[in-house]
Amino acid sequence: MQMDKYDFMILDIIQTHKIENQSHIRLSVLERNFWKCIEADTNLHVGQARIGERITNLYLDGLIQNKDGYTLTKKGREQRSFAPWSKDGELA
C-alpha cells in the first residue's frame, strides 16, 4: 500500500492518543480527531478522506491492531518514523 499524508496522520493520531492517555483509541475518537485535523485542509474532499477504508488498509497491512481500541504495531511505529513531517512538527 502506498501511504499518503492522511494515512500517516491516522498513525500519528493513534500514537499521540496512546502517549497522552496511556490507552488505546476508540474508533469514534479516532474519526473525530481525524476530521478535526483535516477540516481546514482545502485540498481534501470528503470523498477522498475515506477514513474507514484507510483504517481497514492500515489494519490489513499490519500497521495497526484493534484490541479494545486501536494501537500501532511495531511495524506501524516503524512506518510512522518515515512520515513526511515538516519543520514545525505538522505533516507536510
ZITA-V261194 format. One record per residue. N is the residue number from 1. RES is the residue in three letters. PHI is phi as a letter, one per 20 degrees, with the letter a starting at -180 (999 if undefined). Layout:
BEGIN
n-><N & N>
res-><RES & RES>
phi-><PHI & PHI>
END
This chain:
BEGIN
n-><1 & 2 & 3 & 4 & 5 & 6 & 7 & 8 & 9 & 10 & 11 & 12 & 13 & 14 & 15 & 16 & 17 & 18 & 19 & 20 & 21 & 22 & 23 & 24 & 25 & 26 & 27 & 28 & 29 & 30 & 31 & 32 & 33 & 34 & 35 & 36 & 37 & 38 & 39 & 40 & 41 & 42 & 43 & 44 & 45 & 46 & 47 & 48 & 49 & 50 & 51 & 52 & 53 & 54 & 55 & 56 & 57 & 58 & 59 & 60 & 61 & 62 & 63 & 64 & 65 & 66 & 67 & 68 & 69 & 70 & 71 & 72 & 73 & 74 & 75 & 76 & 77 & 78 & 79 & 80 & 81 & 82 & 83 & 84 & 85 & 86 & 87 & 88 & 89 & 90 & 91 & 92>
res-><MET & GLN & MET & ASP & LYS & TYR & ASP & PHE & MET & ILE & LEU & ASP & ILE & ILE & GLN & THR & HIS & LYS & ILE & GLU & ASN & GLN & SER & HIS & ILE & ARG & LEU & SER & VAL & LEU & GLU & ARG & ASN & PHE & TRP & LYS & CYS & ILE & GLU & ALA & ASP & THR & ASN & LEU & HIS & VAL & GLY & GLN & ALA & ARG & ILE & GLY & GLU & ARG & ILE & THR & ASN & LEU & TYR & LEU & ASP & GLY & LEU & ILE & GLN & ASN & LYS & ASP & GLY & TYR & THR & LEU & THR & LYS & LYS & GLY & ARG & GLU & GLN & ARG & SER & PHE & ALA & PRO & TRP & SER & LYS & ASP & GLY & GLU & LEU & ALA>
phi-><999 & e & e & d & f & f & f & f & f & f & g & f & f & f & f & f & f & f & f & f & d & l & b & f & e & f & g & f & f & f & f & f & f & f & f & f & f & d & f & e & e & f & e & d & e & g & f & f & f & k & g & f & f & f & f & g & f & f & f & f & e & m & e & c & c & c & c & l & p & e & b & e & e & g & f & f & f & f & f & f & f & e & f & f & e & e & f & e & n & e & f & f>
END
